[in-house]
């Protein structure tokens, strides 16, 4: 049975022409109504602000739950609603149409949206090292992509990582579409399974299958992931609100990753919002995801983005034939609103017995 915990990561960008046309029509209708990028005042006098989470409520959104539980958004006069994402929720559509202020995608998703004429722009990036990759049964002894030549890979439609691995390493493999369940992978030693080192790896562990995980970043394909994006119109007209949101959110993430007491409160809120999670799955993800958040530039500034990283992605997408036109990095992102909130000075261990 498929639940809210097993994840096919179906939030990858929609690239179909029909989907883009429908979205642009929705944006036009919204602009004729209340106005894309508008925000309303809550009864308390705070600004109503909707965030479409990267997925269902889980540790991937933990820093936002922490900021909310700590009152950091209230301090910034923001009445923040954390809306669950998931395969039936298009954050790109909601944000571009002005029905939410913040959504999330990987960096390639932002590029693809702009290629379709969808007016969104990145303002921060949670995962400095992209955690998406593949896992194999540990007893196969496989630890690198070169050893996966000729295997069957279970991958998600639209994921560019496998295509880059083929191009970079010269290996070849057949593919099956990943639809959110790793049941076949658990039964078949020879499969290579796309996933995250948090969720899919935890499912395998709980099923008694030891795995080796290899991120696509090992091949050089390392776009930012869980990129905060907003609409171009909202960025132009509501920089103060976005600056306040980022300041509270990055502080929330610092606290969530570095203070177990804050994490306990936030994780309790996550479990209340999503009863398909378990305390063990949330703590496992809390622990394992942090190294990807604080990697690289994230050590000094959470959410950091650089032109060099965006230009590398543009070059890779061009090599993969994914671009109709070559965008400028400066059109894809604006990092000027990010606060100077560093990673925690230490990453404490998960509480004993938490997972």
C-alpha positions in Angstrom: 0.0 0.0 0.0 1.3 3.4 -0.9 1.4 5.9 2.0 2.6 9.4 2.5 5.9 8.0 3.7 7.2 6.1 0.6 8.2 8.8 -1.9 8.6 8.7 -5.6 9.7 12.3 -5.5 7.1 13.1 -8.1 7.5 16.8 -7.5 10.1 17.0 -10.3 9.3 19.8 -12.8 6.4 19.2 -15.2 7.9 19.6 -18.7 4.9 18.7 -20.9 3.8 21.5 -23.2 0.2 21.0 -22.3 1.0 21.4 -18.6 2.9 24.6 -19.3 0.1 26.0 -21.4 -2.4 25.3 -18.6 -0.2 27.0 -16.1 0.3 30.1 -18.2 -3.5 30.3 -18.6 -4.0 30.0 -14.9 -1.4 32.8 -14.3 -3.3 35.0 -16.7 -6.6 34.4 -14.9 -5.0 35.0 -11.5 -3.4 38.3 -12.7 -6.8 39.5 -13.8 -8.2 38.7 -10.4 -6.5 39.5 -7.1 -3.1 39.7 -8.8 -0.2 37.3 -8.9 2.2 38.0 -6.2 -0.2 39.8 -3.9 -0.4 39.0 -0.2 -3.2 39.6 2.3 -3.1 40.9 5.8 -4.1 38.3 8.5 -6.5 39.3 11.2 -3.6 39.8 13.6 -2.0 42.4 11.4 0.7 40.0 10.2 1.1 39.4 6.5 -0.4 36.1 5.3 2.3 34.0 3.7 1.9 30.5 2.2 4.7 28.1 1.8 4.2 24.9 -0.3 6.5 22.3 1.4 8.8 20.2 -0.7 6.8 17.1 0.1 4.3 16.0 2.7 5.2 17.2 6.2 8.4 15.5 7.1 12.0 16.3 8.2 12.7 17.8 4.8 10.6 20.7 5.9 11.8 20.5 9.5 13.4 24.0 9.7 10.2 25.6 8.7 8.3 23.8 11.4 11.0 24.9 13.8 10.7 28.5 12.8 7.0 28.3 13.2 7.1 26.6 16.6 9.8 29.0 17.9 7.6 32.0 16.9 10.3 33.3 14.5 7.7 34.0 11.8 5.5 35.8 14.3 8.5 38.0 15.2 8.8 39.0 11.6 5.1 39.8 11.3 4.4 36.9 9.0 1.4 34.6 9.4 3.0 31.6 7.7 0.9 28.6 6.5 2.9 25.5 5.7 1.0 23.6 3.0 1.8 20.0 2.3 3.3 19.2 -1.1 3.1 15.9 -2.8 2.5 14.3 -6.2 -0.9 16.0 -6.6 0.4 19.5 -5.7 2.1 21.8 -8.2 4.0 24.4 -6.2 5.2 25.9 -9.5 1.6 26.5 -10.5 0.5 27.8 -7.2 3.4 30.2 -6.8 3.3 31.5 -10.4 -0.4 32.1 -10.1 0.0 34.1 -6.8 -1.8 31.5 -4.7 1.4 30.8 -2.6 4.5 32.8 -2.0 7.1 30.1 -1.8 7.6 26.7 -3.5 10.5 24.3 -3.9 12.1 22.5 -6.8 15.6 21.3 -7.7 17.6 23.9 -9.6 17.0 22.1 -12.9 13.3 22.6 -12.3 13.7 26.3 -12.0 15.6 26.3 -15.3 12.9 24.2 -17.0 10.1 26.4 -15.7 11.7 29.5 -17.1 12.3 27.7 -20.4 8.5 27.3 -20.6 7.9 30.9 -19.8 6.8 30.3 -16.2 7.9 33.4 -14.2 9.6 31.9 -11.1 13.0 32.8 -9.6 15.2 31.1 -7.0 15.9 32.9 -3.8 17.7 30.3 -1.7 18.8 26.6 -1.8 18.5 24.3 1.2 20.6 21.3 0.0 24.0 22.5 -1.0 25.0 18.9 -1.9 22.1 17.3 -3.8 21.1 14.2 -1.9 19.3 12.4 -4.8 21.1 9.3 -6.1 20.8 5.6 -6.3 21.2 2.7 -3.9 22.2 -0.9 -4.4 22.2 -3.9 -2.2 25.4 -3.8 -0.1 26.1 -7.5 -0.6 26.7 -6.8 -4.3 29.8 -4.9 -3.4 28.9 -2.1 -5.8 30.1 1.3 -4.6 30.4 3.4 -7.8 28.6 4.1 -11.0 31.1 2.3 -13.2 30.1 -0.9 -11.4 26.4 -0.4 -12.4 27.0 -0.8 -16.1 24.4 -3.1 -17.7 22.1 -3.1 -14.6 18.5 -2.2 -14.6 17.9 1.2 -13.0 14.6 2.2 -11.4 14.4 5.9 -12.0 11.9 8.7 -12.0 10.8 10.2 -15.3 12.4 13.6 -15.8 15.4 13.0 -13.5 18.5 14.2 -15.3 21.0 12.5 -13.0 21.0 9.2 -14.7 21.4 10.8 -18.1 24.4 12.7 -16.9 25.9 9.5 -15.4 25.6 7.8 -18.8 27.2 10.8 -20.6 30.0 11.3 -18.0 31.0 7.6 -17.4 30.1 6.0 -20.7 28.1 3.2 -19.0 24.8 2.0 -20.3 21.7 0.6 -18.5 18.1 -0.1 -19.0 15.5 1.8 -16.9 12.2 1.1 -15.2 9.9 3.9 -14.0 10.0 4.5 -10.3 6.4 4.9 -9.1 7.0 5.4 -5.4 7.6 1.8 -4.1 10.9 0.1 -3.6 9.3 -3.3 -3.2 10.9 -4.7 -6.3 14.3 -3.4 -5.3 14.0 -5.2 -1.9 13.4 -8.5 -3.7 16.0 -8.2 -6.5 19.6 -7.8 -5.7 20.5 -6.7 -9.2 18.3 -3.6 -9.3 19.7 0.0 -9.0 17.1 2.1 -7.2 16.8 5.9 -7.4 16.1 7.5 -4.1 17.2 9.6 -1.2 19.6 8.7 1.6 16.8 9.6 4.1 13.6 8.0 3.0 14.3 5.2 0.6 17.4 4.2 2.5 15.4 4.1 5.7 12.7 1.9 4.1 15.4 -0.5 3.0 17.0 -0.6 6.4 13.7 -1.3 8.1 13.1 -4.1 5.7 16.4 -5.7 6.6 18.2 -4.8 3.4 21.6 -3.2 3.8 22.3 -0.7 1.0 25.2 1.3 -0.4 24.0 4.8 -1.5 25.8 6.7 -4.3 24.6 10.3 -5.0 24.4 11.7 -8.5 26.8 14.3 -7.3 29.6 11.7 -7.4 29.3 12.0 -11.2 29.6 15.8 -11.1 25.9 16.4 -11.5 25.1 18.4 -8.4 22.4 21.0 -8.9 21.0 22.7 -5.8 18.0 20.9 -4.4 15.0 22.1 -2.4 15.5 25.5 -4.0 13.2 28.2 -2.6 11.5 29.9 -5.4 9.0 32.7 -5.7 7.3 34.5 -8.6 9.1 37.2 -10.4 6.3 39.6 -9.6 6.3 38.8 -5.9 10.1 39.3 -5.7 9.8 42.7 -7.3 7.0 44.0 -5.0 7.5 42.1 -1.7 11.2 42.0 -1.0 10.7 43.0 2.6 8.4 40.1 3.3 10.7 37.7 1.5 13.7 38.9 3.4 11.8 38.4 6.6 10.8 34.9 5.6 14.3 33.9 4.7 15.7 35.3 7.9 13.3 33.4 10.1 13.5 30.2 8.0 17.3 30.0 8.0 17.4 30.6 11.7 14.8 27.9 12.1 17.0 25.5 10.1 20.1 26.4 12.1 18.2 25.7 15.3 16.5 22.5 13.9 19.8 21.0 12.9 21.9 22.0 15.9 19.5 22.0 18.9 17.9 18.7 19.8 15.3 20.3 22.0 14.1 22.5 19.0 14.1 19.4 16.8 11.9 17.5 19.3 9.3 20.2 19.2 9.4 20.6 15.4 9.3 16.8 14.8 6.3 16.5 17.0 4.6 19.2 14.9 5.6 17.2 11.7 4.0 14.0 13.2 0.9 15.9 14.0 0.7 17.2 10.4 1.4 13.8 8.8 0.3 10.7 10.7 1.8 8.5 8.0 5.2 9.3 9.3 6.7 7.7 12.4 8.9 9.2 15.0 11.7 6.9 13.9 11.5 7.9 10.2 11.5 11.6 11.1 14.5 11.3 13.3 16.4 9.2 10.8 15.8 11.8 8.1 16.7 14.6 10.5 20.0 13.0 11.2 21.0 11.9 7.7 19.9 15.0 5.7 22.0 17.6 7.7 25.3 16.9 6.0 23.7 17.8 2.6 22.4 21.2 4.0 25.7 22.3 5.6 28.0 21.2 2.8 30.1 23.6 0.8 28.9 27.2 1.0 26.2 26.2 3.4 28.7 26.0 6.2 29.1 29.8 6.2 25.6 30.7 4.9 22.6 28.5 4.9 20.7 28.6 1.6 23.7 30.0 -0.3 23.7 30.1 -4.1 26.5 31.2 -6.5 26.6 32.0 -10.2 29.3 29.4 -10.7 27.0 26.6 -9.5 24.1 27.8 -11.7 26.4 28.2 -14.7 27.7 24.6 -14.2 24.1 23.4 -14.3 23.3 25.4 -17.4 26.3 23.9 -19.2 25.3 20.4 -18.2 21.6 20.8 -19.2 22.8 22.2 -22.5 25.1 19.2 -23.1 22.1 16.9 -22.3 19.9 18.8 -24.9 17.6 20.1 -22.3 17.7 23.8 -23.3 15.9 25.6 -26.1 17.8 28.8 -25.3 20.7 29.4 -22.9 19.6 31.3 -19.9 21.7 33.8 -17.9 22.4 32.6 -14.3 21.4 36.1 -13.1 17.9 35.6 -14.4 17.5 32.3 -12.6 18.3 33.3 -9.0 18.6 36.2 -6.6 20.6 35.5 -3.5 20.6 39.1 -2.2 17.8 38.5 0.3 19.5 35.7 2.2 20.6 36.4 5.8 24.0 35.6 7.1 23.0 32.6 9.1 25.8 30.0 9.3 25.4 26.2 9.8 25.3 25.1 13.5 28.7 25.0 15.1 28.1 21.3 15.8 25.6 18.7 14.6 24.5 16.8 17.7 23.7 13.1 17.6 20.1 11.9 17.4 18.6 11.1 20.8 19.3 7.5 22.0 16.6 5.1 20.6 15.1 7.7 18.3 15.6 5.4 15.3 
